[in-house]
Amino acid sequence: MVFVRNDVYQLLVEASADYGKESRATLDWTDSDLLREVVRRRLVANSLPENTPFEKVWLEICVSHFRGEETSQFMIDRSLMRPRNLIKLIGHCRGFAVSMGRSKIEEADIEKGLKAYSLDLITEADQELTDILGMDTNLIYHFIGEGREFNRDRLAEIIKGAGVAEETTDGVVRFMIYYGFLGVVSQGNLKYIFDVAYDMKLMDVLVKKAGSEAVYVLSPAFDAALNL
């Protein structure tokens, strides 16, 4: 059996008398180097020796730094640790570079590619939320211009402003954390769901410990489109 979401799987096995005895393989990605390897294999597949290191092939297609950050890590940090998202982001950047006749991705291409990619993510996240709520709220779009950090009260105001029933607020916030839309600051450390191996129980504890001082932080993957 394959479960797309860890939290659904967790709910099932917790109700089993044989909890802890099952054998499982986790498909979630939490390692930046593994994502780089996915990209490296795609880049060398057609024309380069199979053992070509990532650094060499990456610098042939992209500038080394953007906004003071190493470019591959910059993109990985905005991929929600999902290979398809990373490939999509690189594809957007490459598309702008090709359109301008450039031989490699430059800083301007990353800027434009990030915005296009971010808009794609907003559409996908809002559609998933619509499926979960059973109604179209355009909730994600209500975060436009609201900044990057929110306390619990402000978060509840935004959700209520989108027409979401107050009694479902907690569930909506949990979804946004699980999806990677929001991270949580606890004891001075910012954690997103992929930082804790997609364990929602751990995230719930971090939120509970933070209490009324909990700070929710918008993922940089969405920031480019929501806070232009």
N, C-alpha and C positions, 0 to 999 in steps of 0.2 A: 504494500500500500504506500502511496505517496501523498504527503500532506504539504500543500504549498506554504502554509503558515505554521510556525512553531507553536503559537498559542493555541490553535485548534487541536493540534496533536497533544499538547500538554493537558488540555481539558479532558481528552479521551482517556489517556493512560492513567490519569489521577483517579478515575472512577473504576479502574481495573484492579482486581484482586492480586494480579501479578505485576503490579507496578514495580519498575526497577529491573525486571527480568527480560524485558524486550531488547532486541538488538536493533540499533538504528544507525543510519548514516546521515549526518547533517549536511545539507547542501548550501547553507548560508555561507557567505564570504565575509571574513573578518580581517584578512591579511592583505596589506597593500602590495607586498611582493608577489603574491599569487595573482593579483589583478594585473600587475606589470607583466607577468609571464604570459597571461592570456593575450595581451596586446603584442608582446614580442613574437609569439608564435604566429599570429596573424600577419605581422609585418614581414617576417622572414619566409613565409610560406611559398612565395612565388619566385623570389630572385636572389635571396641571400643564403649563405651557409646556415644550416640548422642551429649551430652552436654560437651564432653571432650574439654577443651580449646586448641586453636591453639598452644600456647607455649609448652604445654606438649607433644602433638603429634608430633610437628615439631622436637623437640630435640631427639625424639626417632629414627628419620630417618636421621637427618643431624646435623653436627657440628654447634655450635652457631655462629661462626664468620669466616669470610674469608677476608683477606687483611684489617683487622681492622674494617670491617663492619658486621653488623648483617646479617646472610645469607639469610633470607627470603626477607629482603628489598633489598639486593644486587641483587637477582634474579628478583624481581619485577621491579627494575630500569632498567633492561635489557630485559623486556618483551614487551616493547612498550605499556604497560598497556592493554595487550590483554590476556585473560584467556588461550586461546589455546597455546600462546607462552610460558606463564609461565609453563604450564603443560608439554610442549615439553622440555623446559630447564631442569626442574626437572627430566624428564624421561631420558634425556641424562646423567645427573649426576648419577642417580640411576643405569643406565646401566653399567657405568664404575665401580661403587662400587660393583655391583653384580659380574661382570667379575673378580674382584680382590678378591672375597670372603669376602668382608667386610659386617658387619652388619648394617652399616649406611654410609651415604655419608660423605666422608672426604674432606679436602682441595684439595688434588690432583685430586679427582673426579670432583670437581667443576671446576677446571682449565681446564681439558680435556673436560668436558661436555659443558662448555661455548664456547670453540672453535668449537666444532661440531655443536652446536646450531647456532652460528654466521654464519657458512658456509651455513646452511639451509636458514637462513634469507636472505643472499645475493642472493641466487638462486631465492627465491620467489620475492624479490624486483626487481631484474633484469628482471624477467619474466613479472611482472606487467608493468614495464617501457617499455618493448618491445611491449606490447599490446597497450599502450597509444600512443607511437610514430609510431607504424605500421612498425617498422624495428628493427632488432637485432643489438644493439650497444655495448652490454656488458659494458655499462656505469659504473655500480656499481663497476665492477672489475678495472676500471681505477683509483679508489681511493686507490688501494693497495699501501702501503708504503708512502702515501701522508700526514700522520699525522692526527690530530684530528680537527684542526682549520683552517678556510679558510676565506680570505676576498673575496669580490665579484669578483675581477679580477682573482684571482687564481681559483675560482670556475668555472668561465667562460672558463678559459684555459683548465681545466680538461674535461669539457663537450665538448668543441670544439675538443679536442684531441681524443675523442671517436667517432668523425665523426658526431656529432649532428649538425644540421643546426643552425646557429647563431640566426636566428629569433625565434627559439623555446626555447632558453635558459631560458627565464623567466618562461615559462610554466613548463619546466623540474625542475627548482629550486623549484617552488611551489609544484610540486608533491612530491619531496624529503622531503620538509617540512611537507606536509600533511601526508605522509607515516610514518614520525617519523625518517627518515634516518638522517635528519639534524635538529638541533635546532638553535635558534637565540639569540645572546646576545644583549640585549637592556637596556641601562642605568645600566649596570653592572650586570644585571640579565639574566641567561640562561633560555630560555623557549622552551619547546617542544610542539608539537601540543596538546598533552593530558593535558598539564598544563593549557590550555585555553579552555578546553571542546571542542576541535576539531573545533574551530571557526577560519576559514582561514582569515576572515576579520580582526580579531584581530591580527593575525600573520602578515598580510600585513601591518597593521599600525605600528607594531613594527619594521619591516624592513624599512619602509618609514622614520620613526623617526630617526633610526640609520643612514640612508643615506649612504654616502661613508665609514663611520666608522663601518658599519655592519660586524659582525663576525658570521660566520656559524660554528656550532660545530657538529661533527660526533657523532651520538648516541653511547653510550658504548655497545649497543647490537651488533653493527657491528664492533666495534674497535678490538675485539679479533681476528677476521679473517683477517681484512684488514691491521692491523698494528702488525703482529706477532713479 
